[in-house]
Amino acid sequence: MSENNPIKLTLKGTPREIGVQHGRALREQIRSQISIYEAMFQQTSKLAWEDVREVAKEFQSTLKILTPHLLVEMEGIAEGAELAVLDIVALNCRSEIALGKFSDGCTTLCWRKNDGARVLSQNWDWTANVKKNLAMVSIEQEGKPKIYMVTEAGIVGKIGFNSSGVGTCLNAIRAKPMMSTKLPIHVALRLCLESSSVHDAVLIIESLGGVASAQHILCADYTTALGLELSPVGDKHLTEDASGIIGHTNHFLENRYVDEPAWLSGSPIRLQRLGELTKELIDVGVKGEDLTAVLLRESIFSDTFNLPQAICCQEDPSRPITNRSSSLFNIVMNLDPKNLGAEVVFGRVGSGEEGPVIKMPCLLSRQRVSSVDNDNYGFVLPKDIHGPSRIQQSNDFDTRASIDISRLTVPTLQDLQTKQVSIPQHQALQLTDLQLPSNIDPKPKEILAQFLSQVYPYSHKMSGRPAYATYEEEREWFQTTLHAQIHILQDNHPPAREMTIKSLGNLLNRIRALRMSGQANNRRDIVKWTEKCNTIHEHVANWQQELIQDPSSTGHVADDIEATMFDLGFAVSEQNLYPLGPQDLEDDPRRGDRSGAPSPEPAPKPK
């Protein structure tokens, strides 16, 4: 697994069983965590690991009294990882043992969609050394909601949501005092995720005596959101403002019970910037169903104002290397009973170096999808295919390199027999290297669609920017690839569903390029064009998830794609989709003609 595509783990059973499964599956990552934090404790607190264990003993006694089931789970993690239980307790109490000198948490936001739904989101900033040890975990326990969270190996509670619609985000606060007779913050996060409502989460934390260190948990469910500014000597609860928003960074806004030094200069700046960005969206009419994960990632969580301490944080070279922070992942949770779920992106969103969008809970419960992805859904393509035939750059917008698909030689049955399909610059895909499942009838349109979906999204870095092609190229490729899925699904060969799942994933990754190229084509209509692209993204994501969840949905999805293409203006004449050879593409005077269907592009620039 790469750092931008982390381990996905499903845990179920008794507390000990859950712990043992966790420890065995993440044994190496847990050992790596201990090494990382051993160095960080030494750097920030002058504590050797043996000293850390001594403090952990105090918390072990507290956990035995307050949350015995979670101590048993930690004992199971230790057993599975073949480590001492105090090592695992220390990981779960790392924030408290360091006396607030660790600074993870960063920017959190909750936004009311309507009276019965909220969007809860966060950029989590921490040392890049930990990124390889993150995991997407689901936990099934008898009599409790199912949990979906992103956590560090060895830690029992973190950032995520549950099947009752309760979600949690975290901001670290540096403040004294610390009391080892109270709940560690990661244990408090787990208790929130075991609750059926925000109200119940607050009650359980209060009934157990509160938390051991100053922290902020942004906790929300379908109908309620609270910013829990928690400390061992007193709490304050923040409610939604008039716009239904709670935003927070790494300093308390109302809690004055603790001694909080001004320790992170960028925190107030980030909070002010968060307010400015949300106001801009409100001013252009964003509300309700407009509040999508794509919108929040692109409009808020990719913001780099006041680098390195920006909302999208990057490492500060002036800080010790052991505890430099950068944004390691972004999560946007849709706490809506009609469509409960989350999107997670690992890496700095908007940087061009982030990973793909990963959805929870679907991909956690279907490990088969991950394995299919690893073998290209039945197709193995050569690794030395190169792409761009021409490149467009802009000072104001991202750039994208692309293949000019009008110059592709479209495969025919004769092409398949000669085992070659050519692409620009004489780069050739040898179909002898394209290993087809034995039960597939290799039809030209299927090979072309898979070929385009694998080869076309070819990108490289130019001046640190992601790239995009001309708007006409982006639109043509998107249309052609999407329309090809109709016939692939209707033909219903055994691997057809897996092929389309992969192709729809590629389309999701390409929508940003379509949006950016459309904005470059016409700047007058950016808001409407962004809304159009968000709608397209939602449709494609829904089709992909339906195919993943229901193997019998191929016909329905094919019909839905065909109908939706007309609704979105994505209609292409049949004869232009699958010509018999390159001359049909190059010589056809109608190539690029947009008549016959409304265009999804913004209105053309005035002359």
C-alpha positions in Angstrom: 0.0 0.0 0.0 1.3 3.5 -0.9 1.0 6.3 1.7 -1.8 7.9 -0.4 -3.7 4.6 -0.5 -3.5 3.3 3.1 -4.3 0.0 4.6 -8.0 -0.7 4.9 -8.9 -2.8 7.9 -12.2 -4.4 9.1 -12.3 -5.3 12.8 -15.1 -7.2 14.6 -15.8 -9.2 17.7 -15.2 -8.7 21.4 -12.8 -6.0 22.6 -9.9 -8.5 22.9 -10.6 -9.9 19.4 -10.8 -6.5 17.9 -7.5 -5.6 19.5 -5.7 -8.8 18.4 -6.9 -8.3 14.8 -5.6 -4.7 14.9 -2.3 -5.7 16.4 -1.6 -8.5 14.0 -2.6 -6.6 10.9 -0.7 -3.4 11.8 2.3 -5.0 13.7 5.0 -3.3 11.6 3.2 0.1 11.6 2.7 0.0 15.4 6.4 -0.7 15.9 7.2 2.2 13.5 4.9 4.5 15.5 6.8 3.7 18.7 10.1 4.6 17.1 8.7 7.8 15.7 7.2 8.9 19.0 10.2 7.8 21.0 12.2 10.4 19.0 9.5 13.0 19.4 9.2 12.6 23.1 12.9 13.0 23.4 12.9 16.1 21.3 9.8 17.9 22.7 9.7 16.7 26.3 13.2 15.2 27.1 11.5 11.9 28.0 13.1 8.6 27.2 10.7 5.8 26.2 11.1 4.2 29.7 9.9 7.5 31.2 7.0 7.5 28.8 6.0 4.0 30.0 6.0 5.2 33.6 3.4 7.9 32.8 1.5 5.3 30.8 1.2 3.2 34.0 -0.9 6.0 35.6 -3.3 6.0 32.6 -3.4 2.2 32.6 -4.9 2.4 36.1 -7.4 5.1 35.0 -8.5 3.1 31.9 -9.1 0.0 34.0 -11.6 2.0 36.1 -13.2 4.3 33.5 -13.1 2.3 30.2 -12.2 -1.3 30.9 -13.4 -2.5 27.5 -10.9 -0.2 25.8 -8.0 -1.3 28.0 -8.8 -4.9 27.1 -8.7 -3.8 23.4 -5.3 -2.2 23.9 -4.1 -5.4 25.6 -5.3 -7.3 22.5 -3.4 -4.9 20.2 -0.3 -5.5 22.3 -0.8 -9.2 22.1 -1.3 -9.1 18.3 1.7 -6.8 17.8 3.8 -8.8 20.3 4.6 -5.7 22.4 4.1 -4.7 26.0 0.7 -3.3 26.8 2.3 -0.1 28.2 3.7 0.6 24.7 0.1 0.6 23.4 -1.3 2.6 26.3 1.5 5.2 25.7 0.5 5.6 22.0 -3.1 6.2 23.1 -2.0 8.8 25.7 0.7 10.4 23.6 -1.0 13.9 23.6 -1.3 13.9 27.4 2.2 12.5 28.1 3.7 15.2 25.9 1.9 17.9 27.9 0.4 19.5 24.8 3.8 19.8 23.0 2.5 17.8 20.1 0.5 19.9 17.7 -1.7 17.7 15.5 -5.3 18.5 14.7 -5.4 21.6 12.6 -8.4 23.0 10.7 -12.0 21.6 11.3 -15.3 22.7 9.9 -18.9 21.7 10.4 -21.6 23.2 8.2 -25.4 22.6 8.4 -26.9 21.4 5.1 -30.5 21.4 6.5 -32.2 20.7 9.9 -31.5 17.0 9.4 -28.0 16.9 7.9 -24.5 18.3 8.4 -21.1 18.1 6.6 -18.2 17.6 9.0 -14.7 18.0 7.7 -11.0 18.4 8.5 -7.5 18.7 7.3 -5.3 16.7 9.7 -1.8 18.1 10.1 1.0 16.1 11.6 4.5 14.9 11.0 4.9 13.2 7.6 6.7 10.3 9.3 3.3 9.1 10.6 1.6 9.1 7.2 2.8 5.6 6.3 1.2 4.3 9.5 -2.3 5.6 9.0 -5.1 3.2 8.4 -8.8 3.3 7.4 -10.5 1.2 10.0 -14.1 -0.1 10.5 -15.1 -1.6 13.8 -18.1 -3.8 14.5 -19.1 -4.3 18.1 -22.2 -5.9 19.5 -24.8 -3.4 20.7 -22.9 -0.4 19.3 -22.9 1.6 16.1 -20.4 0.5 13.4 -17.4 2.8 13.4 -15.5 4.1 10.3 -12.4 6.1 11.1 -9.0 7.1 10.0 -6.5 6.4 12.8 -2.8 5.9 13.5 -1.7 2.3 14.0 -2.2 1.2 17.6 -4.6 4.0 18.5 -8.2 3.1 19.3 -10.0 6.3 18.5 -9.5 9.1 16.0 -11.3 11.0 13.2 -14.4 9.5 11.6 -18.1 8.7 12.0 -20.4 5.8 12.8 -23.5 4.2 11.5 -25.7 6.4 13.7 -24.4 9.5 12.0 -22.1 10.7 14.8 -18.8 12.1 13.5 -15.7 13.5 15.2 -12.8 15.8 14.2 -9.9 16.9 16.4 -7.9 20.0 17.1 -4.9 19.8 19.5 -4.6 22.6 22.1 -1.4 23.4 24.0 -2.5 24.2 27.6 -1.9 23.1 31.1 -2.8 21.2 33.3 -2.8 17.5 32.5 -4.5 15.0 34.9 -3.8 11.3 34.4 -6.9 10.4 36.4 -9.1 11.5 33.5 -9.7 10.2 29.9 -7.0 10.5 27.3 -8.3 12.4 24.2 -8.0 9.5 21.8 -10.1 7.4 24.2 -12.7 10.2 24.4 -12.8 10.3 20.6 -13.6 6.5 20.6 -16.3 7.0 23.2 -17.9 9.6 20.9 -17.8 7.2 18.0 -19.5 4.6 20.1 -22.4 7.0 20.9 -25.7 7.2 19.1 -25.9 11.1 19.2 -23.9 14.2 20.1 -25.9 14.4 23.3 -25.0 10.9 24.3 -21.3 11.5 23.5 -21.2 14.6 25.8 -23.0 12.7 28.6 -20.6 9.8 28.5 -17.5 12.0 28.7 -19.0 14.1 31.5 -20.2 11.0 33.4 -16.6 9.6 33.4 -15.1 12.9 34.7 -14.0 14.6 31.6 -10.7 14.6 29.7 -7.1 14.6 30.8 -5.7 17.4 28.6 -7.0 20.4 26.7 -8.3 19.5 23.3 -11.1 20.4 20.9 -13.4 17.8 19.5 -15.8 18.9 16.8 -18.7 16.5 17.2 -21.8 16.3 15.0 -24.7 14.2 14.1 -27.7 14.6 11.8 -29.4 17.3 13.8 -26.7 18.8 16.1 -23.1 20.0 16.1 -21.0 21.1 19.1 -17.5 22.4 19.3 -16.3 20.7 22.5 -13.5 22.8 24.0 -12.5 20.3 26.6 -10.0 20.5 29.5 -9.4 18.7 32.8 -10.6 21.8 34.8 -13.7 22.8 32.8 -15.4 22.7 29.3 -17.1 25.1 26.9 -19.4 24.0 24.1 -19.6 26.1 20.9 -22.8 26.0 18.9 -23.5 26.7 15.2 -23.5 30.4 14.1 -26.4 31.9 12.1 -25.1 30.3 8.9 -25.0 26.8 10.6 -21.2 26.8 10.8 -18.6 25.9 13.5 -15.0 26.3 12.5 -12.0 25.7 14.7 -8.2 25.6 14.6 -5.6 25.1 17.3 -6.5 27.6 20.0 -9.5 27.9 22.3 -12.2 30.4 21.4 -14.2 30.5 24.7 -12.6 28.1 27.2 -10.7 30.2 29.7 -10.4 27.6 32.4 -6.8 26.7 31.3 -3.5 28.4 31.0 -3.1 28.5 27.2 0.0 30.3 25.9 0.1 31.8 22.4 2.0 28.9 20.9 1.0 28.6 17.2 1.0 31.9 15.4 -0.8 30.6 12.4 -3.8 29.3 14.2 -5.7 32.6 14.5 -4.8 33.4 10.9 -6.2 30.0 9.7 -9.4 30.6 11.6 -9.9 34.0 10.1 -9.2 32.6 6.7 -11.6 29.8 7.2 -14.3 32.4 8.0 -13.4 34.4 4.9 -13.6 31.4 2.6 -16.9 30.1 4.0 -18.4 33.7 3.7 -17.3 33.8 0.0 -19.3 30.6 -0.6 -22.3 31.9 1.2 -22.2 35.1 -0.7 -22.5 33.2 -4.1 -25.4 31.2 -2.8 -23.8 28.0 -1.7 -26.0 26.1 0.7 -27.7 22.7 1.4 -26.9 20.1 -1.3 -24.2 22.4 -2.8 -22.0 21.5 0.2 -20.2 18.6 -1.5 -16.8 17.1 -0.6 -15.4 18.4 -3.9 -16.5 21.9 -3.2 -15.0 22.0 0.3 -11.7 20.4 -0.9 -11.3 22.8 -3.8 -12.6 26.0 -2.1 -11.4 25.6 1.5 -9.1 22.8 2.3 -6.7 23.3 -0.6 -6.1 27.0 0.5 -2.5 27.9 0.9 -2.8 31.4 2.3 -0.1 32.1 5.0 2.1 29.1 4.1 3.6 27.1 5.7 0.9 27.5 8.4 -2.0 27.5 6.0 -5.2 25.5 6.0 -3.4 23.2 3.5 -0.3 23.1 5.7 3.2 22.3 4.5 6.3 21.6 6.5 8.1 24.5 8.1 11.8 24.1 7.7 12.5 26.3 10.7 11.0 23.6 13.1 12.8 20.5 14.3 12.5 17.8 11.7 11.0 15.3 14.2 7.8 17.4 14.6 7.3 19.4 11.4 3.7 19.3 10.3 2.0 19.1 7.0 -1.6 18.2 5.9 -1.6 14.4 5.8 -5.2 13.8 4.9 -8.5 15.5 4.3 -11.8 14.0 5.3 -15.3 15.3 4.5 -18.2 13.4 6.2 -21.7 13.7 4.9 -23.8 13.2 8.0 -27.1 12.8 6.2 -29.4 9.8 6.9 -30.2 9.7 3.1 -26.6 9.3 2.1 -24.3 8.7 5.1 -20.6 8.4 4.2 -17.3 10.2 3.8 -14.6 11.0 1.3 -11.0 10.8 2.3 -8.0 12.1 0.3 -4.5 11.4 1.6 -1.9 14.1 1.0 -2.2 17.9 0.6 -5.4 18.4 -1.4 -4.9 20.7 -4.4 -1.1 20.2 -4.4 -1.1 17.7 -7.3 0.6 15.2 -5.1 -2.5 14.0 -3.3 -4.0 10.5 -3.7 -7.4 9.5 -5.1 -10.7 10.0 -3.4 -11.4 7.1 -1.1 -15.0 6.6 0.0 -16.2 5.3 3.4 -17.9 3.0 4.2 -18.2 1.2 0.8 -14.5 0.5 0.1 -13.8 -0.7 3.6 -16.5 -3.4 3.5 -15.5 -4.6 0.1 -11.9 -5.7 0.1 -12.5 -7.3 -3.3 -12.6 -3.9 -4.9 -9.1 -3.2 -3.7 -7.8 -6.4 -5.1 -9.4 -5.8 -8.5 -7.8 -2.4 -8.6 -4.4 -4.0 -8.1 -4.7 -6.1 -11.3 -6.3 -3.4 -13.4 -9.7 -5.1 -13.4 -8.4 -8.0 -15.6 -6.2 -5.9 -17.9 -2.4 -5.6 -17.6 -1.0 -2.7 -19.4 2.7 -2.0 -20.2 4.3 0.4 -17.8 6.3 2.4 -20.4 3.4 4.1 -22.2 4.1 7.8 -22.6 1.5 10.4 -23.3 1.4 14.1 -24.1 1.3 15.1 -27.7 0.7 18.8 -26.9 0.6 20.9 -23.7 -1.3 24.0 -22.7 -0.1 26.2 -19.8 -1.7 29.1 -18.1 -0.5 31.5 -15.4 -4.0 31.5 -13.7 -5.2 28.0 -14.0 -3.8 24.5 -13.6 -2.3 22.8 -16.6 -2.9 19.2 -17.8 -0.9 17.2 -20.4 -2.9 15.0 -22.6 -3.0 12.6 -25.6 -4.7 14.2 -28.6 -7.3 11.4 -29.0 -8.1 12.6 -32.6 -4.8 11.1 -33.6 -5.4 7.7 -32.1 -5.7 4.7 -34.4 -9.0 3.2 -33.2 -8.6 -0.6 -32.9 -10.6 -2.7 -35.3 -10.9 -6.5 -35.4 -8.0 -6.4 -37.9 -6.0 -4.3 -35.5 -6.6 -6.9 -32.8 -5.4 -9.6 -35.1 -2.2 -7.7 -35.9 -1.7 -7.1 -32.1 -1.0 -3.4 -32.3 -2.7 -0.1 -31.6 -0.8 3.0 -32.2 -0.9 6.3 -30.2 0.7 9.7 -30.8 4.4 10.1 -31.1 4.6 6.4 -32.4 4.2 5.0 -28.9 2.7 1.6 -29.3 0.5 -0.5 -27.1 1.3 -4.1 -27.9 -1.9 -6.2 -27.3 0.3 -9.2 -26.7 1.1 -7.4 -23.5 -2.6 -6.7 -22.9 -3.6 -9.9 -21.1 -7.3 -10.6 -21.6 -9.4 -12.9 -19.4 -10.1 -16.1 -21.3 -13.8 -15.6 -21.1 -14.0 -12.2 -22.8 -14.7 -11.6 -26.5 -12.3 -8.7 -27.2 -14.5 -6.2 -28.9 -12.8 -3.1 -30.4 -14.9 -0.6 -28.5 -14.1 -2.2 -25.1 -10.4 -2.3 -25.8 -10.5 1.4 -26.9 -12.4 2.5 -23.8 -10.1 0.6 -21.5 -7.1 1.8 -23.4 -8.2 5.4 -23.2 -9.0 5.2 -19.5 -5.6 3.8 -18.7 -3.4 5.9 -21.0 -5.1 9.3 -21.3 -5.0 10.4 -17.7 -1.3 10.9 -18.1 0.1 13.7 -16.1 3.5 15.1 -15.1 4.6 18.2 -13.2 5.2 21.5 -14.8 6.2 24.4 -12.5 4.7 22.5 -9.6 1.2 22.6 -11.1 -1.2 19.8 -12.0 -1.9 19.9 -15.8 -4.9 19.9 -18.1 -5.5 19.9 -21.8 -7.6 22.3 -23.9 -11.3 22.3 -23.0 -12.3 20.7 -26.3 -9.9 17.8 -25.6 -11.0 17.3 -22.0 -14.6 17.4 -23.0 -14.2 15.0 -26.0 -12.3 12.5 -23.9 -14.8 12.7 -21.1 -17.7 12.2 -23.4 -16.2 9.3 -25.3 -15.0 7.4 -22.3 -18.4 7.9 -20.4 -20.4 6.9 -23.5 -18.3 3.8 -24.0 -19.4 2.5 -20.6 -23.0 2.2 -21.9 -22.1 -0.4 -24.4 -19.6 -2.2 -22.2 -22.3 -2.6 -19.5 -25.0 -3.6 -22.0 -22.8 -6.3 -23.5 -22.5 -7.6 -20.0 -19.3 -9.6 -20.4 -18.1 -11.1 -17.0 -15.4 -8.4 -16.5 -17.6 -5.5 -17.8 -18.7 -4.3 -14.4 -15.1 -4.2 -13.1 -13.9 -2.4 -16.2 -16.5 0.3 -15.8 -15.8 0.7 -12.1 -12.2 1.4 -13.0 -13.1 3.7 -15.9 -15.6 5.7 -13.7 -12.8 6.1 -11.1 -10.6 7.6 -13.8 -13.4 9.9 -14.8 -13.8 11.1 -11.2 -10.1 11.9 -11.1 -10.5 13.8 -14.4 -13.4 16.1 -13.6 -11.2 18.7 -12.0 -9.3 19.0 -15.3 -12.6 19.4 -17.1 -13.7 22.1 -14.7 -10.4 24.0 -14.8 -10.2 23.9 -18.6 -13.8 25.1 -18.8 -13.0 28.0 -16.5 -10.0 28.9 -18.7 -12.3 28.8 -21.7 -14.6 31.3 -20.2 -14.2 33.2 -16.9 -17.6 34.8 -16.9 -19.5 31.7 -15.9 -17.2 30.1 -13.3 -19.9 29.6 -10.6 -22.4 27.9 -12.9 -19.8 25.8 -14.6 -18.4 24.6 -11.2 -22.0 23.6 -10.2 -22.3 21.7 -13.5 -19.0 19.9 -12.8 -20.1 19.1 -9.2 -23.3 17.6 -10.6 -21.3 15.5 -13.0 -19.0 14.3 -10.2 -22.0 13.3 -8.1 -23.5 11.3 -10.9 -20.3 9.5 -11.8 -19.6 8.7 -8.1 -23.1 7.3 -7.6 -22.8 5.0 -10.7 -19.5 3.7 -9.5 -20.8 3.0 -6.0 -23.9 1.3 -7.3 -21.8 -1.0 -9.5 -19.5 -1.8 -6.5 -22.4 -2.6 -4.2 -24.8 -4.4 -6.6 -23.4 -6.8 -9.3 -26.9 -6.9 -10.9 -27.0 -3.1 -11.5 -25.2 -3.1 -14.9 -28.2 -2.6 -17.0 -29.7 0.0 -14.8 -26.5 2.0 -14.6 -26.1 1.8 -18.4 -29.6 3.2 -18.9 -29.0 5.9 -16.3 -25.7 7.0 -17.9 -27.4 7.2 -21.3 -30.3 9.3 -20.0 -28.0 11.5 -17.9 -25.7 12.3 -20.8 -28.6 14.1 -22.4 -29.5 15.8 -19.2 -26.0 17.1 -18.8 -25.5 17.9 -22.5 -23.1 15.0 -22.9 -24.6 13.5 -26.1 -22.4 12.2 -28.9 -23.5 10.8 -32.2 -22.9 7.1 -32.6 -20.9 7.3 -35.8 -18.4 9.6 -34.2 -17.7 7.3 -31.3 -16.3 4.2 -33.0 -15.0 4.9 -36.5 -13.2 2.1 -38.3 -9.9 3.9 -38.7 -7.9 7.0 -38.1 -9.1 8.7 -41.3 -12.6 8.7 -40.0 -11.5 10.8 -37.1 -9.0 13.0 -38.9 -11.0 13.7 -42.1 -14.6 13.9 -40.8 -15.6 17.5 -41.1 -18.0 17.1 -38.2 -15.2 16.4 -35.7 -15.6 18.8 -32.9 -19.1 19.7 -34.0 -21.3 20.4 -31.0 -24.6 20.6 -32.8 -27.3 18.1 -32.0 -27.1 18.4 -28.2 -26.7 21.2 -25.7 -23.1 21.7 -24.7 -22.0 21.4 -21.1 -19.4 24.1 -21.5 -19.8 27.7 -20.3 -21.0 30.2 -22.8 -18.2 31.2 -25.2 -16.2 34.3 -24.6 -17.6 37.5 -26.1 -15.7 38.7 -29.1 
